[in-house]
């Protein structure tokens, strides 16, 4: 048991990522005298057990054979040899192929035991380790340099510790020009912070917006003025996109001190606006904006917007927020 703990401990530290929070996908123990694989009683193995295994080679059926210390080689399908976030083999997402050389030692997870025959998976062991890493990063609330690997209508898939994470488009900070050619984002690095991590449901949602907001807290503090364009009109207000792509919500109740029933009767898409930052929510990176805080009288935003915007351009520092 002590030998097994020692081998698994060495494997764990060999698989830890370097300082930029990425796992080395080809991490292998390399030393002049490979550590012996400790003996294991096959009767003590259960599904879910993590074992150390040395690659013996490829069997007649094309599967890898590994020495896990039971006296008989364990079998691993080639599709279980790597964790790839943008691949699917059969019904298992994230499984992929890797070329393993005889003598390599890997952590493997036991996926089946029938008598003396044991089936293992390196990919599933790597997934368990990756989820532990992601959960740790989530708890620490750090930013992570993810890689964009797929685009969809609702958002993008990024690689985080070799696991797929989802970034809704509403949680991106893209300059205006970049929205026209989002395909160029494939393969790029994107700093993100975590919104939701649920290993049990294989669910990870991340946000570029949270990272961007936390980098700009001084200039986005309540009372600060920001400029942008109306990117979208929604029933409850307008989404204002700032010059660098960060978006904030101008709620219909914050347009003017006079009652506004329908924001589309007041604002148009593409219109330039100066707004006051009301609130920054660090939990999701959202910005709450206001134009009524700039009014010198109720309704100025509605009937004399040019004067309001001209006066706002002369303001330095913060605006005092009123109820």
N, C-alpha and C positions, 0 to 999 in steps of 0.2 A: 504493500500500500504506500509506504514512504517513497519507494522508487517511482511508482506511478505519479505521485504528487510532484516529485522533483522533475520528471519529464514533462508533465503538463504545465508546470510553472515556467519551465524554460520555453516551451512552445508559446505560452501566453505572452511572455515578454518579447519573443521573437516576432510575434504577430502584431505587437503594438505599433501604431503609426508614428511617424516622425512628428516634429513639433507643429506642423501646419494642420494637424488633425486629419491626416489621410492614412488609411491602412495600406501597407505594402501588399499588393495582391499576389506577389510571388514570394512572400515571406517563407523561408525555409531554414531549418537548422543546418548550418554548415560548420563542421569542425573536423580536425584531423582524424579523430576517433569518434564516430557517431555513437551517441549514448545508446545503450542496450534497451530494447523494448522489454519492459517488465512482464513477467508471466501473469496471466489473467485467467481465472477460472471461468470458462464460458457459461457455467450455470449461474454465475453471479451477474452476468450482463443482462440488462433490460433495455428496452427501447428508450432512447433519450440519454443514455450514458455517453459521456465523452471519453474517448480513448486516444492514445498515441498510436499511430500506424506508420510503418515504413513501407514504401512502395516496392513491391517485388517485381512487378512488370504487368503485362497485359495477358489475360487468359485467352483461351480458345474462343470464347464468346465475345471478345472485344472489351470485356470489363477489366478494370484494374483489380489486381490482387494485392492485398496489404497484409503485412505481418502485424497483428495487434497483440501478440503474446498468448494466444489461446492454443497454439500448436497446429492450427489449420488456418490457411489464408482466408481472410475476410474478402468479400466481393464488393466492388463499388462500380456501378455503371458510369461510363465516361461523362454522362450528362449530370452527374453529381459531383464533378471534380472541381467546380469553380462557382463562385457567386458573382453573377453579372446582372446589374440592375435593369438592363434593357433587353433581357432575353427570357424566353419561356420554353421549357422543354416539357411536353405533355401538358399536364394541368398545373405544374408547379412553376410559378413565376420566379424569375431571378436565377434560375439554374442555367449553367453553361458548361462548355467544354474547356479543358486546359490540358496541355501536354505535361504529364508528370514523368519524371525520370526515376529509374530504379535507384533506390537508396534515399530518396527524399523522405523526410519525416513530417507528417502533417497531423493536426488534430482532426479527428473524425467523430461523427455522431452515429451511434448505433440506431439503425432504422428497422432492423428485423433480426430475430434470432430463431432458428429452427434446428434443434439438436446442436451439432457442432458447427453448423453453417451460420455465419454472421454477415449481414449486409450493413454497410456503413456509407456515410456521405460526408465528404469534406465540405461541400457547399453549405449543408445545413449546420455544420459546426461553425463555419464562418458567419452564417447568418445570425446564430445565437450570440456570437461575440460582437458582431456589428450592432445588433440591437442594444446590447449592454453599453457599447460606446455611445450610441445615439442618445440613449436615456441619460447617460452621464453628462453629455454635452447640453442636453435640454435642461437638466437640473441646474447646470452652471450658467445657463442663459448666455452662451457665447455666440459669436458670429462664426459661420463656417463657409469656406470657399467651395461651393458646390459646382458641379459641371452640368450644363444643360444638355440633355440627351434626347428629348422629344418635345414636340409642340402639338397643342390641341386647341380646340375652340375655346375651352374654358381656362386654359393655362398651360403650364409647361411641366415636364418631368425633369427632375435634376437628380444627380447621383450624390448621395450623402453616405459616406462610409460603405460604398458599394451597395447601398440600398436605394430604391427609388423613393423620392419625395416629390410632393406636388406643390407647385407655386401658382395660385390663382392669378390671373392677369391683374386683378385689382390690388394685388400685393407686389406688383413690380413698380420700379421707378425707372421709366424709360424716357429719354429725351424725345421730343415730338417727332423728329425725323426717323428715329429707330422703330416707331410703330409701323411704318410703311413697309419695312423689310425685316420682319421678325425671324425669317428663316436664317438670317445671318447670325442669330444668337446660338444656333446649334454648335456645341463644342466649346462655347465660351464659359468662362468662370463667372460665377454669380455669388457674391457674399449674401448669406441669408441668416435669419434667426428663426427659431422654432416657434410654431403656433400650436401644433398638436403632435404628440408621439404616442402611439398605441401599438405596442408589439403584438399583443394578442389578436388585433384585427389587421395586422400588417399595414397600418395606416400612419403616414407621416405627412404633415402639412407644414410648409415653411414659408417665410415671408422675406422678400427683399426690402419691402417698405419699412419693416421694423428696424432693419439694419440702417437704412438710409436716414430715418428719423433720429435714431440715437446718435448718428454722426453729426447731426445738425441741431442739437437741442438748444444751443445758445441763440441761433437766429430764428428758431421756431417757438420760442417761449411765448406764453400768453401776453398779448399786447403788441407783439411785433407785427409789422406790415409785410405782406408778401404780394407779389404780382403774378398773374397767370392768365390763362384763357379758359373759358367755359368749354369743357371737353364733352359734357353730357348733361342733359336735363332729365331729371327723374321726378316722379310725383311729389316727393318730399323735399326737393331742392335742386341744387346744381353741383356737379362735380367739377372742381376747378383744378386744372393741371398747371403746376408751376413750371418755370423754364427748364428745370433739370429733370422733369418728368414726375416728380412727387405730386400726388393728388390729395386734395382735401375736400370736405363736404361743406357747402354753403347751404345750411338748412333754410327752408322757406320762411321760418320764423325769424331768421337772422338777416333777411334781405333789407328790411326797412322797419322803422318804428311804427309805420302805418301797416295795417293788415294787408297781407298779400295772399290771395287765395290760390292763384296758379302762377308758379314761377316762370312758366313759358310765356306768360303775357308781359313779363318784365325783362327777362334775359334771353339772349339768343346764343346758339352754339357758335363758338369761335370768338366770341366777344372778349375783349381784354378787360380785366378787373384788378382792382387793388382791394385786398381784404385784410382784416385783422385776425390774427391767430387767437382763437378763444381757448382751445384746449388741445393738448397732445396726449393721446392714450398710448403709453409705452407697451401695454399688453398686446396690442395688435397694430401699432404704428399708425393709427388713424389720426387725421387732423380735422378739427372743427373750426370753421371760418365764419366771419361776420362782415357784412358791409354796413349794417345799421349802426355799428359803433363809430362809424366815420361821419354820420349825419350830424349837421349843425342844428337841424330841426326835423321833426317827423315828416317823412315823405320826400326828403331831398333826393334820395336814391331813385325815386320814381319820376320826379318832374324836373330835376336839374342835376343829372348825373355828371355832366361835363364839369360843372363847378366843383362838385364833390371830389372827383378824381384829380382835378387840378390842385385843389387844396391838399389832398392826401399826398401828392408827390413832393410837397414841401415839408412833410412831417419827418422829423428825425427821432430816433429812439422808439419808445413804446407809447401806445395809446392807452389811456386809462379806461379800464373796462367798466361799463355801467350795467346795472340790472335791467 
